[in-house]
Amino acid sequence: MIGVFDSGLGGLSVLAALVEALPQADVIYYADTAHVPYGSKSEAHIQRRVLAIGEHLAGQGCGLLVVACNTATAAAVQALRAAHPGIPVVGVEPGIKPAAQETRSGRIAVLTTEATAGSRRLKNLIRDHAGGVEVFVEPCPGWATHVEMLQLDDPALATDVRARIDPLLERGVDRIVLGCTHYSFLAPLLGRVIGTRAQLVDVAEAVARQTRRLAADRAHGSGRLLLQASAHPERLHAALPRLRLGHIAARVA
């Protein structure tokens, strides 16, 4: 059994890649919707929630955990690994490395939550993988909430997206890293603003490959998918078609 969790709907983008990569695996997806979004919360609060969810999923027999949230990974993945030394833990980190390797202009941008923008983990990623590349970190408050509310066509969101993206493009950025799993669901909107001037960098498929590598016998099952949430679990199932994930067959607990 594999446990996947996020503050809310954002990790469903990672879940979709996992289901495709490991179709036989039994998976529990847990959304901490009572505490969404994590991006505006303190590191101590995020760590408490991550440890509580890790304990919950381990208690249900999950032998591998996927932290499908950039903010939670930055704030608490080390604490989670320390709490469960016998369970492999896969985190989600912004694709700084591939963006830095692929840029032609020498300038990349990272779209993040407020918490991730100020995290030591992001600073270390930039230091370790983007030497010689100019990196613009752009916090995007409110974007994750728009996804949670399924307000993907909100004109106010479209205006804010353009206000944040256009200056980055004017600076010559040619790779834009999605530093929050929620932002994957904004790719169509972002694409309309970016056009051919830059490329989006998402890591969902890379996370799925790493999970498959570590899964071993944990990937053998009947392909069952159980959706759980700390509040309003029924909204998870209802959100799947709105997020273009209607092909995922899941049961809500």
C-alpha positions in Angstrom: 0.0 0.0 0.0 1.2 3.5 -0.9 0.1 6.6 0.9 0.0 9.9 -0.9 -0.9 13.2 0.8 -1.2 16.9 0.3 -2.9 19.9 2.0 -5.7 19.5 -0.5 -6.4 18.9 -4.2 -2.9 19.8 -5.5 -1.4 16.4 -4.9 -4.0 14.8 -7.2 -1.6 15.9 -10.1 1.0 13.7 -8.6 -1.5 10.9 -7.9 -2.5 10.9 -11.6 1.1 10.3 -12.6 1.5 7.6 -9.9 -1.7 5.7 -11.0 -0.3 5.7 -14.6 3.1 4.5 -13.5 1.9 1.9 -11.0 -1.5 0.7 -12.1 -1.5 -2.3 -9.9 -0.6 -0.5 -6.7 -3.2 0.0 -3.9 -3.1 3.7 -2.9 -4.6 5.9 -0.3 -4.7 9.6 -1.1 -5.2 11.9 2.0 -6.1 15.5 1.6 -5.7 17.7 4.7 -8.6 19.9 3.7 -9.3 21.0 7.2 -5.9 22.8 7.2 -5.6 23.9 3.5 -3.6 25.8 2.3 -0.2 25.0 3.8 1.5 27.9 2.0 0.5 30.5 4.5 1.0 28.4 7.6 4.0 28.3 9.9 6.7 25.6 9.6 5.8 24.3 13.0 2.2 23.9 12.1 3.0 22.1 8.8 5.4 19.7 10.6 2.7 18.8 13.1 0.2 18.1 10.3 2.7 16.1 8.2 3.7 13.9 11.2 0.1 13.3 12.1 -0.8 12.3 8.6 2.2 10.1 8.3 1.2 8.3 11.4 -2.4 7.9 10.1 -1.2 6.4 6.8 1.4 4.2 8.4 -1.3 2.9 10.7 -3.4 1.9 7.7 -0.6 -0.3 6.4 1.1 2.1 4.0 4.7 1.0 3.4 5.7 3.9 1.3 4.7 7.6 1.7 4.6 10.3 -1.0 4.6 13.9 0.2 2.8 15.3 -2.8 3.2 18.9 -1.6 6.2 21.2 -2.2 5.5 23.2 1.0 5.2 20.1 3.2 8.3 18.6 1.7 10.3 21.8 2.4 9.0 22.1 5.9 8.8 18.5 7.2 10.1 15.7 5.0 13.2 15.2 7.1 11.1 15.0 10.3 8.7 12.5 8.6 11.7 10.3 7.6 13.1 10.5 11.1 9.7 9.5 12.6 9.4 6.5 10.2 12.9 5.2 9.5 11.6 1.9 8.1 9.3 3.5 5.5 10.6 5.1 2.3 9.4 8.7 1.9 9.3 10.4 -1.5 9.1 14.2 -1.4 8.2 16.7 -4.1 10.7 19.5 -4.8 10.6 22.2 -7.5 12.3 21.2 -10.7 15.2 23.6 -10.3 17.8 21.1 -11.6 16.1 20.3 -15.0 15.2 23.9 -15.5 18.7 25.1 -14.9 20.1 22.4 -17.2 17.7 23.2 -20.0 17.6 27.0 -20.0 19.0 28.8 -23.0 18.7 32.3 -21.7 20.3 31.5 -18.3 17.2 32.8 -16.5 14.5 30.7 -14.8 11.6 31.4 -12.5 10.0 29.4 -9.7 6.4 29.8 -8.9 5.8 29.0 -5.2 3.7 29.4 -2.1 4.8 32.0 0.5 6.1 29.2 2.8 8.2 27.5 0.1 9.6 30.8 -1.2 11.2 31.5 2.2 12.3 27.9 2.9 15.9 26.9 3.5 15.2 23.8 1.3 14.4 25.9 -1.8 17.5 28.1 -1.1 19.6 24.9 -1.0 18.1 23.6 -4.2 19.0 26.8 -6.0 22.5 26.9 -4.5 23.2 23.2 -5.4 21.6 23.0 -8.9 21.4 26.5 -10.4 24.9 27.8 -10.2 25.5 30.3 -13.0 21.8 30.6 -13.6 19.7 33.6 -12.5 16.7 32.4 -10.6 13.6 34.5 -9.9 11.4 33.1 -7.0 7.8 34.3 -7.4 5.4 33.7 -4.5 1.9 33.3 -5.7 -0.5 33.8 -2.7 -4.0 32.7 -3.4 -3.4 30.4 -6.4 -3.7 27.2 -4.4 -6.9 28.4 -2.9 -8.3 29.1 -6.3 -7.6 25.4 -7.2 -9.1 24.2 -4.0 -12.3 26.1 -4.8 -12.2 24.9 -8.4 -12.1 28.5 -9.5 -9.9 27.8 -12.5 -11.7 30.2 -14.8 -11.9 33.1 -12.3 -11.1 36.4 -14.2 -9.3 37.7 -11.0 -7.0 34.7 -11.1 -6.3 35.2 -14.8 -5.4 38.8 -14.1 -3.1 37.9 -11.3 -1.4 35.2 -13.3 -0.6 37.7 -16.1 0.6 40.3 -13.6 3.1 37.8 -12.2 4.2 36.1 -15.4 4.6 39.0 -17.8 7.4 40.7 -15.8 9.3 37.3 -15.6 9.0 36.9 -19.4 10.2 40.5 -19.9 13.3 39.6 -17.9 14.1 36.8 -20.3 13.0 33.8 -18.3 12.6 30.8 -20.6 11.8 28.1 -18.0 9.1 28.4 -15.4 9.1 25.9 -12.6 5.8 24.9 -11.0 6.8 24.9 -7.3 3.4 23.8 -5.9 1.5 20.8 -7.0 -1.7 22.8 -7.1 -0.2 24.9 -9.9 -0.2 21.9 -12.3 -3.9 22.4 -12.7 -3.3 26.0 -13.8 -1.0 24.9 -16.7 -3.7 25.7 -19.3 -4.1 29.2 -18.0 -0.3 29.7 -17.6 0.2 28.4 -21.1 -2.2 31.0 -22.6 -0.1 33.7 -21.0 3.3 32.2 -21.7 2.7 31.1 -25.3 6.0 30.0 -26.9 8.2 32.4 -24.9 8.9 29.9 -22.1 8.3 26.3 -21.0 6.7 25.0 -17.8 8.7 22.6 -15.7 6.6 20.1 -13.7 7.9 17.1 -11.6 4.9 14.9 -11.2 6.2 12.3 -13.6 9.7 12.3 -12.0 8.1 11.7 -8.6 6.1 8.8 -10.1 9.3 7.3 -11.5 11.1 7.6 -8.1 8.1 6.1 -6.3 8.1 3.2 -8.8 11.8 2.7 -8.2 11.3 2.5 -4.4 8.0 0.7 -4.4 9.2 -2.9 -4.9 6.5 -5.3 -3.7 4.4 -2.4 -2.4 3.3 -1.8 -6.0 1.6 -5.2 -6.2 -2.1 -5.1 -5.5 -5.4 -4.8 -7.2 -5.2 -1.1 -8.2 -7.5 0.1 -5.4 -7.6 3.9 -4.8 -9.1 5.3 -1.6 -9.6 9.0 -1.1 -9.6 10.4 2.4 -9.7 13.9 3.8 -9.6 15.7 7.1 -12.7 17.6 6.1 -15.4 17.1 3.3 -13.9 14.0 1.7 -16.8 13.9 -0.8 -15.4 17.0 -2.5 -12.3 15.1 -3.6 -14.4 12.7 -5.8 -16.4 15.6 -7.1 -13.3 17.5 -8.0 -11.8 14.8 -10.2 -13.7 15.6 -13.4 -13.3 19.4 -12.9 -9.5 18.8 -12.7 -9.6 16.6 -15.9 -9.0 13.5 -13.8 -12.3 11.8 -14.4 -10.5 8.7 -15.7 -9.3 7.9 -12.1 -11.6 5.4 -10.5 -11.6 6.0 -6.7 -13.6 5.3 -3.6 -14.1 7.9 -1.0 -13.8 7.0 2.7 
